[in-house]
């Protein structure tokens, strides 16, 4: 189906469903493996370091490969590379279910990360080719919800599969989803167009050195943060990796600013919409990643839920996201970015502050409430912020811009979780009482709330159990307060620097004019019906 026909056909929502499925599997795979790690350790004899790489290898390649994917999509076709990424993800999943060694499993997870790095930015870059400008926020709401939904659903699915099948089933689960996404994307997404800009891009030299520098910089930064929980911020390995990453990043930025055909158009950050859309998305993503980092541990370690129950109990966060993502589409035209996004950040901060009031003796009801509030705020932030960033892109740089947006958010999330993890650990150790315990038992109890629970059960020590729960809730409160403070800071900045409603509605920059022309030109200038696709979340 051609782009002009697709923009006014109900089938555009099915095309969006294909893109949503493709990012859903990434969220699922990012968390589903965590449930299987204990079983993998038993069956494959994996040690802690190997388990860390089974989980971290995926994150490492996802972060490092995403940056060059965008320009490759701009050159050779977004749809073509997206289908390649989905196919690679599916093939790696098949192999993952069949491997029998830890090394092979780490390699599979690395390939899954490569596939995910191709899917995320390219699926986003296709949205302006499918939808008219006024419908892009609605499409982004669905895309964002699908990407976020996979994170809590992963443990639910993983827990159920492990209760009924072997650990390899967590990979096989990807296969039917991948097949549906692959077929739907092939049939429903608009074909890549061989326009003059793309042909010119193909003849330009690819910045191979820039790609290497960028990948090395991101790898060093992510590798250093992966080591933080085990080694601490002051270890030589962590400091060395982070410093090396910072130096490589500086060299990369210098090259991209001076090279004739850069891998990344850093000039995008000079555009107000892209800059502030990206920054606010980073703040929002930081807060929600912090919440998703501590809440599952609270639900399991303090409230005693299993993986399946934990995943189900995080769904109120997704419910709030779905509601506000739908509402934000109508709020932005009425009130403008300067009102909607700061309000969303304040609501997100309010949810986090409510969560900081949780006591170790509280039940789940209050947690469901504050998770819903946080989800409402998150949706009001992420959908408008992403729309603002995408509106600054043209056909020629939509892949580059999407990759840059996703990469920066990914790095912000990785560094944020590492920092918040350290804050959680400090708060936990500050309140945990191990007085009178044998030295070995005390050391084990200090590892985590799960470890303190295990030691308390082994020693039949209710005092340690209560202390561990109280200590974890204290650490979680510190994390949530930090998330709230950063959200409030972002709210102040966005209220100051974002355009007002009148200015936001006018194409006051060349970049906005180009973006509007791109979106409308792609669909041959045919405005979408205001009634079409009222049911946003298919």
C-alpha positions as CSV (number, residue, x, y, z in Angstrom):
1,X,0.0,0.0,0.0
2,X,1.3,3.4,-0.9
3,X,1.8,6.2,1.6
4,X,-0.9,8.4,0.2
5,X,-3.5,5.7,0.5
6,X,-2.3,4.6,3.9
7,X,-2.6,8.0,5.5
8,X,-6.4,8.1,5.1
9,X,-7.1,4.4,5.4
10,X,-8.1,2.6,8.6
11,X,-5.3,0.2,7.8
12,X,-2.8,2.8,9.0
13,X,-3.8,1.7,12.5
14,X,-3.0,-1.9,11.6
15,X,0.4,-0.6,10.4
16,X,0.8,1.1,13.8
17,X,-0.1,-2.2,15.4
18,X,2.8,-3.9,13.5
19,X,5.2,-1.2,14.8
20,X,3.8,-1.6,18.3
21,X,4.3,-5.3,18.3
22,X,7.9,-4.9,17.2
23,X,8.8,-2.6,20.1
24,X,6.7,-4.7,22.5
25,X,9.0,-7.7,22.0
26,X,11.9,-5.5,23.0
27,X,10.4,-4.5,26.3
28,X,9.4,-8.2,26.9
29,X,12.9,-9.5,26.2
30,X,14.6,-6.9,28.3
31,X,12.9,-8.1,31.5
32,X,11.7,-11.7,30.8
33,X,15.2,-13.0,31.0
34,X,15.7,-11.7,34.6
35,X,13.1,-14.2,35.8
36,X,14.9,-17.1,34.2
37,X,18.4,-16.3,35.5
38,X,18.2,-18.5,38.6
39,X,17.1,-21.4,36.5
40,X,19.8,-20.8,33.9
41,X,22.4,-20.7,36.7
42,X,21.3,-24.1,37.9
43,X,20.9,-25.8,34.5
44,X,24.0,-24.3,32.7
45,X,26.2,-23.8,35.8
46,X,26.6,-20.1,35.1
47,X,28.4,-18.0,37.8
48,X,27.5,-14.5,38.8
49,X,29.8,-12.8,36.3
50,X,28.3,-14.9,33.4
51,X,24.7,-14.1,34.6
52,X,25.6,-10.4,34.6
53,X,26.7,-10.7,31.0
54,X,23.6,-12.6,30.0
55,X,21.6,-9.7,31.2
56,X,24.1,-6.9,30.4
57,X,25.3,-8.0,27.0
58,X,21.8,-7.3,25.6
59,X,21.9,-3.8,27.0
60,X,25.4,-3.2,25.9
61,X,24.8,-4.0,22.2
62,X,21.4,-2.3,22.2
63,X,23.1,1.0,23.3
64,X,26.1,0.8,21.1
65,X,24.5,-0.3,17.8
66,X,21.5,2.1,17.9
67,X,23.5,5.2,16.9
68,X,24.7,4.2,13.4
69,X,21.4,2.4,12.6
70,X,19.6,5.7,12.0
71,X,21.8,6.9,9.2
72,X,21.8,3.4,7.6
73,X,18.0,3.5,7.6
74,X,18.1,7.0,6.0
75,X,20.4,5.7,3.3
76,X,19.0,2.2,2.6
77,X,15.4,2.3,3.7
78,X,13.7,2.4,7.1
79,X,11.3,-0.5,6.3
80,X,14.0,-2.7,4.8
81,X,16.3,-2.4,7.9
82,X,13.4,-2.7,10.3
83,X,12.4,-6.0,8.7
84,X,16.0,-7.1,8.9
85,X,16.1,-6.2,12.6
86,X,12.8,-8.1,13.4
87,X,14.1,-11.1,11.4
88,X,17.4,-11.1,13.3
89,X,15.6,-10.8,16.6
90,X,13.4,-13.8,15.7
91,X,16.4,-15.9,14.5
92,X,18.4,-15.2,17.6
93,X,15.4,-16.2,19.8
94,X,15.2,-19.6,18.1
95,X,18.9,-20.2,18.7
96,X,18.5,-19.0,22.3
97,X,16.0,-21.7,23.0
98,X,18.4,-24.4,21.7
99,X,21.8,-23.4,23.2
100,X,23.3,-25.4,26.0
101,X,26.4,-23.4,27.1
102,X,26.7,-20.0,28.9
103,X,29.0,-18.6,26.2
104,X,26.5,-19.3,23.5
105,X,23.7,-17.8,25.5
106,X,25.7,-14.6,26.0
107,X,26.3,-14.5,22.2
108,X,22.5,-14.9,21.6
109,X,21.7,-12.1,23.9
110,X,24.2,-9.9,22.1
111,X,22.5,-10.6,18.8
112,X,19.1,-9.9,20.3
113,X,20.5,-6.5,21.4
114,X,21.6,-5.8,17.8
115,X,18.1,-6.6,16.5
116,X,16.5,-4.4,19.2
117,X,18.8,-1.6,18.3
118,X,17.6,-1.8,14.7
119,X,13.9,-2.0,15.7
120,X,13.6,0.9,18.2
121,X,14.7,4.0,16.2
122,X,13.5,2.7,12.8
123,X,10.0,2.0,14.0
124,X,9.8,5.5,15.4
125,X,11.2,7.0,12.2
126,X,8.4,5.4,10.2
127,X,5.6,7.1,12.1
128,X,5.7,10.4,10.1
129,X,5.4,8.4,6.9
130,X,2.2,6.7,8.0
131,X,0.4,9.5,9.8
132,X,-0.5,13.1,9.2
133,X,1.1,15.6,11.5
134,X,-2.0,16.0,13.6
135,X,-2.2,12.3,14.2
136,X,1.4,11.7,15.1
137,X,0.9,12.3,18.9
138,X,-1.8,9.6,18.9
139,X,0.5,7.2,17.1
140,X,3.4,8.0,19.5
141,X,1.0,7.4,22.4
142,X,0.4,3.8,21.2
143,X,4.1,3.3,20.3
144,X,5.2,4.5,23.8
145,X,2.6,2.4,25.6
146,X,3.7,-0.7,23.7
147,X,7.3,-0.1,24.5
148,X,6.6,0.5,28.1
149,X,4.1,-2.3,28.5
150,X,6.7,-5.0,27.7
151,X,8.7,-4.2,30.8
152,X,6.2,-5.3,33.4
153,X,4.6,-7.9,31.2
154,X,8.0,-9.7,30.7
155,X,8.1,-11.0,34.3
156,X,4.5,-12.0,34.1
157,X,5.0,-14.1,31.0
158,X,8.4,-15.4,32.1
159,X,7.0,-16.5,35.5
160,X,4.2,-18.4,33.9
161,X,6.5,-20.0,31.3
162,X,9.0,-21.1,33.9
163,X,6.2,-22.6,36.0
164,X,5.2,-24.9,33.1
165,X,8.2,-25.3,30.7
166,X,12.1,-25.1,30.7
167,X,14.1,-21.9,30.7
168,X,14.4,-21.8,26.9
169,X,10.7,-21.2,26.6
170,X,11.3,-17.5,27.4
171,X,13.0,-17.3,24.1
172,X,10.5,-19.3,22.2
173,X,7.8,-17.0,23.3
174,X,9.3,-14.3,21.1
175,X,8.8,-16.4,18.0
176,X,5.0,-16.0,17.3
177,X,5.1,-12.3,18.2
178,X,8.1,-11.8,15.9
179,X,6.4,-13.7,13.0
180,X,3.2,-11.7,13.4
181,X,5.1,-8.4,13.5
182,X,7.3,-9.4,10.6
183,X,4.4,-10.3,8.3
184,X,2.3,-7.3,9.4
185,X,5.2,-4.9,8.8
186,X,6.0,-6.4,5.4
187,X,2.4,-6.1,4.2
188,X,1.2,-2.9,5.9
189,X,4.2,-0.5,6.2
190,X,4.8,1.9,3.3
191,X,7.5,0.9,0.9
192,X,10.9,2.7,1.0
193,X,11.0,5.5,-1.5
194,X,14.0,6.0,-3.8
195,X,14.0,9.8,-3.7
196,X,16.8,12.1,-4.7
197,X,17.9,12.8,-1.1
198,X,18.3,9.1,-0.4
199,X,20.2,8.5,-3.6
200,X,22.6,11.4,-2.7
201,X,23.0,9.9,0.8
202,X,24.0,6.6,-0.6
203,X,26.9,8.2,-2.5
204,X,28.2,10.0,0.5
205,X,31.0,8.3,2.5
206,X,29.8,6.6,5.6
207,X,31.6,7.9,8.7
208,X,33.1,4.6,9.7
209,X,35.5,6.1,12.2
210,X,32.7,8.1,13.8
211,X,30.7,4.8,14.1
212,X,33.6,3.1,15.8
213,X,34.2,6.1,18.1
214,X,30.5,6.3,19.0
215,X,30.2,2.6,19.6
216,X,33.4,2.5,21.8
217,X,32.3,5.5,23.8
218,X,28.8,4.0,24.5
219,X,30.3,0.6,25.2
220,X,32.7,2.0,27.7
221,X,30.0,4.1,29.5
222,X,27.5,1.2,29.6
223,X,30.1,-1.3,30.6
224,X,31.2,0.9,33.5
225,X,27.7,1.3,34.7
226,X,27.1,-2.5,34.5
227,X,30.0,-3.0,36.9
228,X,28.8,-0.5,39.4
229,X,26.5,-2.8,41.4
230,X,29.3,-5.4,41.8
231,X,32.4,-3.2,42.1
232,X,31.1,0.2,43.3
233,X,31.7,3.7,41.8
234,X,35.2,4.0,43.2
235,X,36.6,0.8,41.6
236,X,39.4,1.2,39.0
237,X,37.4,-0.8,36.5
238,X,34.3,1.5,36.8
239,X,36.3,4.7,36.9
240,X,38.5,3.7,34.0
241,X,35.6,2.7,31.9
242,X,33.6,5.8,32.5
243,X,36.6,8.1,32.0
244,X,37.5,6.3,28.8
245,X,33.9,6.6,27.7
246,X,33.8,10.3,28.4
247,X,37.1,10.9,26.5
248,X,35.9,8.9,23.5
249,X,32.6,10.7,23.5
250,X,34.4,14.1,23.4
251,X,36.5,12.9,20.5
252,X,33.3,11.6,18.8
253,X,31.5,14.9,19.2
254,X,34.5,16.8,17.8
255,X,34.6,14.6,14.8
256,X,30.9,14.8,14.1
257,X,31.0,18.6,14.3
258,X,33.8,18.8,11.7
259,X,33.3,15.8,9.4
260,X,31.6,16.5,6.0
261,X,29.2,13.5,6.3
262,X,28.7,13.0,10.0
263,X,27.1,9.9,11.4
264,X,25.0,12.1,13.7
265,X,23.6,15.5,12.9
266,X,24.5,17.3,16.2
267,X,23.0,20.4,14.7
268,X,19.6,18.9,15.7
269,X,20.4,20.1,19.2
270,X,20.4,23.7,18.0
271,X,16.7,23.3,17.1
272,X,14.6,24.2,20.1
273,X,12.0,21.5,19.6
274,X,14.5,18.6,19.3
275,X,16.6,19.9,22.2
276,X,13.9,20.3,24.7
277,X,11.8,17.4,23.5
278,X,14.9,15.2,24.1
279,X,15.9,16.7,27.4
280,X,12.4,16.4,28.9
281,X,12.1,12.8,27.6
282,X,15.4,12.0,29.4
283,X,14.0,13.4,32.6
284,X,10.8,11.5,32.3
285,X,12.5,8.3,31.3
286,X,14.9,8.7,34.2
287,X,12.1,8.9,36.7
288,X,10.1,6.0,35.3
289,X,13.2,3.8,35.1
290,X,13.9,4.6,38.7
291,X,10.4,3.5,39.7
292,X,10.6,0.3,37.6
293,X,14.0,-0.4,39.3
294,X,12.8,-0.3,42.9
295,X,9.1,-1.3,42.7
296,X,9.6,-4.9,41.5
297,X,12.1,-5.5,44.4
298,X,9.6,-4.0,46.8
299,X,6.7,-6.1,45.6
300,X,8.8,-9.3,45.7
301,X,11.2,-8.7,48.7
302,X,8.8,-6.9,51.0
303,X,5.3,-7.8,50.0
304,X,6.3,-11.4,49.1
305,X,4.9,-11.7,45.6
306,X,6.3,-14.0,43.0
307,X,7.4,-12.9,39.6
308,X,4.0,-13.4,38.0
309,X,2.2,-11.5,40.8
310,X,4.8,-8.7,40.7
311,X,4.4,-8.1,37.0
312,X,0.6,-8.0,37.4
313,X,0.9,-5.5,40.2
314,X,2.9,-3.1,38.1
315,X,0.2,-2.8,35.5
316,X,-1.5,0.3,37.2
317,X,1.5,2.2,36.1
318,X,0.8,1.2,32.5
319,X,-2.9,2.0,33.0
320,X,-2.1,5.5,34.0
321,X,0.2,5.8,31.0
322,X,-2.5,4.7,28.6
323,X,-5.0,7.1,30.0
324,X,-2.8,10.2,29.9
325,X,-1.2,9.3,26.6
326,X,-4.6,9.4,25.1
327,X,-5.5,12.7,26.9
328,X,-2.3,14.4,26.0
329,X,-3.2,14.4,22.3
330,X,-6.2,16.7,23.0
331,X,-4.5,18.7,25.7
332,X,-1.5,19.9,23.7
333,X,-3.5,21.9,21.1
334,X,-5.6,23.5,23.8
335,X,-3.0,24.4,26.4
336,X,0.4,24.1,24.7
337,X,3.7,22.5,25.6
338,X,4.5,25.0,28.3
339,X,1.4,23.9,30.3
340,X,1.0,20.2,29.5
341,X,4.6,18.9,30.0
342,X,5.4,20.8,33.2
343,X,2.0,19.6,34.6
344,X,2.9,16.0,33.6
345,X,6.3,16.3,35.3
346,X,4.6,17.6,38.5
347,X,2.1,14.8,38.4
348,X,5.0,12.3,37.9
349,X,6.8,13.9,40.9
350,X,3.7,13.7,43.0
351,X,3.3,10.0,42.3
352,X,7.0,9.4,43.2
353,X,6.6,11.4,46.4
354,X,3.5,9.4,47.3
355,X,5.5,6.3,46.8
356,X,8.2,7.7,49.1
357,X,5.7,7.6,51.9
358,X,5.2,3.9,51.7
359,X,5.9,2.0,55.0
360,X,7.1,-1.6,55.2
361,X,3.8,-2.5,56.8
362,X,1.6,-1.1,54.1
363,X,-0.3,-3.3,51.7
364,X,-0.5,-3.1,47.9
365,X,-3.5,-0.8,47.6
366,X,-1.5,2.4,48.3
367,X,1.2,1.3,45.9
368,X,-1.4,0.7,43.1
369,X,-2.6,4.3,43.7
370,X,0.7,6.0,43.5
371,X,1.8,3.9,40.5
372,X,-1.3,5.1,38.7
373,X,-0.5,8.7,39.4
374,X,3.1,8.3,38.3
375,X,1.9,6.6,35.0
376,X,-0.5,9.5,34.4
377,X,2.4,12.0,34.7
378,X,4.7,9.9,32.6
379,X,2.2,9.7,29.7
380,X,1.7,13.5,29.8
381,X,5.5,14.0,29.5
382,X,6.7,11.4,27.1
383,X,4.1,11.6,24.3
384,X,4.4,15.4,23.8
385,X,8.1,15.4,24.3
386,X,8.7,12.7,21.7
387,X,6.3,14.5,19.3
388,X,8.2,17.7,19.7
389,X,11.5,16.0,19.0
390,X,10.1,14.2,15.9
391,X,8.5,17.4,14.5
392,X,12.0,18.8,14.1
393,X,13.1,16.0,11.7
394,X,12.8,15.8,8.0
395,X,12.7,12.8,5.7
396,X,16.4,13.0,5.1
397,X,17.4,12.8,8.8
398,X,14.4,11.1,10.5
399,X,16.5,7.9,11.0
400,X,19.5,9.9,12.4
401,X,17.3,11.9,14.7
402,X,15.3,9.0,16.0
403,X,18.5,7.0,16.7
404,X,20.0,10.0,18.5
405,X,16.9,10.5,20.6
406,X,16.7,6.8,21.5
407,X,20.4,6.5,22.2
408,X,20.5,9.6,24.5
409,X,17.5,8.3,26.4
410,X,19.0,4.8,26.7
411,X,22.3,6.2,28.1
412,X,20.4,8.5,30.5
413,X,18.4,5.5,31.7
414,X,21.5,3.3,32.2
415,X,23.4,5.9,34.1
416,X,20.3,6.9,36.1
417,X,19.6,3.3,37.2
418,X,23.2,2.9,38.2
419,X,23.1,6.1,40.3
420,X,19.8,5.3,41.8
421,X,20.9,1.7,42.5
422,X,23.8,3.1,44.5
423,X,21.4,5.4,46.4
424,X,19.1,2.4,47.1
425,X,22.1,0.4,48.4
426,X,23.3,3.2,50.6
427,X,19.8,3.7,52.1
428,X,19.4,0.0,52.6
429,X,22.8,-0.5,54.4
430,X,22.2,2.6,56.6
431,X,19.1,1.1,58.2
432,X,19.8,-2.7,58.1
433,X,20.7,-4.1,61.5
434,X,22.9,-7.2,61.4
435,X,24.0,-7.0,65.0
436,X,24.7,-10.4,66.5
437,X,24.8,-12.2,63.2
438,X,27.7,-14.4,62.2
439,X,30.1,-12.5,59.9
440,X,29.3,-14.6,56.8
441,X,25.5,-14.3,57.3
442,X,25.8,-10.5,57.9
443,X,27.7,-10.1,54.7
444,X,25.1,-12.0,52.7
445,X,22.3,-10.1,54.3
446,X,23.8,-6.8,53.2
447,X,23.6,-7.8,49.5
448,X,19.9,-7.1,49.0
449,X,16.5,-7.4,50.5
450,X,16.1,-10.8,48.9
451,X,19.4,-11.9,50.5
452,X,18.4,-10.6,53.9
453,X,15.0,-12.4,53.6
454,X,16.9,-15.7,52.8
455,X,19.3,-15.3,55.7
456,X,16.4,-14.4,58.1
457,X,14.5,-17.5,56.9
458,X,17.5,-19.7,57.4
459,X,18.3,-18.4,60.8
460,X,14.6,-18.1,61.7
461,X,15.2,-14.5,62.7
462,X,12.1,-12.3,62.5
463,X,14.1,-9.3,63.7
464,X,16.4,-9.5,60.6
465,X,13.3,-10.0,58.4
466,X,11.7,-6.8,59.7
467,X,14.9,-4.9,59.6
468,X,15.5,-5.9,56.0
469,X,12.1,-4.7,54.9
470,X,12.3,-1.4,56.8
471,X,15.8,-0.8,55.4
472,X,14.7,-1.5,51.8
473,X,11.7,0.8,52.1
474,X,14.0,3.5,53.4
475,X,16.3,3.1,50.4
476,X,13.3,3.0,48.0
477,X,12.0,6.2,49.5
478,X,15.4,7.9,48.8
479,X,15.3,6.8,45.2
480,X,11.7,8.0,44.7
481,X,12.5,11.4,46.3
482,X,15.4,11.7,43.9
483,X,13.1,10.9,40.9
484,X,10.6,13.5,42.2
485,X,13.3,16.2,42.6
486,X,14.6,15.7,39.1
487,X,11.0,15.7,37.7
488,X,10.3,19.0,39.5
489,X,13.5,20.5,38.2
490,X,12.5,19.5,34.7
491,X,9.1,21.0,35.2
492,X,10.6,24.4,36.1
493,X,13.0,24.3,33.1
494,X,10.2,23.3,30.7
495,X,7.9,26.0,32.1
496,X,10.6,28.6,31.4
497,X,12.0,27.4,28.1
498,X,9.2,25.7,26.2
499,X,7.1,27.7,23.8
500,X,3.7,29.0,24.7
501,X,0.6,27.7,23.1
502,X,0.5,30.5,20.5
503,X,4.1,30.1,19.6
504,X,3.9,26.3,19.6
505,X,1.1,26.4,17.1
506,X,3.1,28.5,14.7
507,X,5.8,27.1,12.5
508,X,8.3,29.7,13.8
509,X,11.4,27.8,12.6
510,X,12.6,26.4,9.4
511,X,13.0,23.0,11.0
512,X,9.3,23.0,11.9
513,X,8.4,24.0,8.4
514,X,10.5,21.2,7.0
515,X,9.0,18.7,9.4
516,X,5.5,19.7,8.5
517,X,6.3,19.6,4.8
518,X,7.8,16.2,5.2
519,X,4.8,14.7,7.0
520,X,2.3,16.2,4.6
521,X,4.4,15.6,1.5
522,X,4.8,11.9,2.5
523,X,1.0,11.6,2.5
524,X,0.4,13.8,-0.5
525,X,-1.0,16.6,1.6
526,X,-4.2,14.8,2.4
527,X,-5.5,15.7,5.9
528,X,-6.6,12.8,8.0
529,X,-10.3,12.7,9.0
530,X,-10.8,14.0,12.5
531,X,-13.0,11.0,13.1
532,X,-10.6,8.4,11.8
533,X,-8.8,6.3,14.4
534,X,-10.6,7.7,17.5
535,X,-9.9,4.4,19.2
536,X,-6.2,5.3,19.7
537,X,-4.9,2.3,21.5
538,X,-5.7,-0.7,19.3
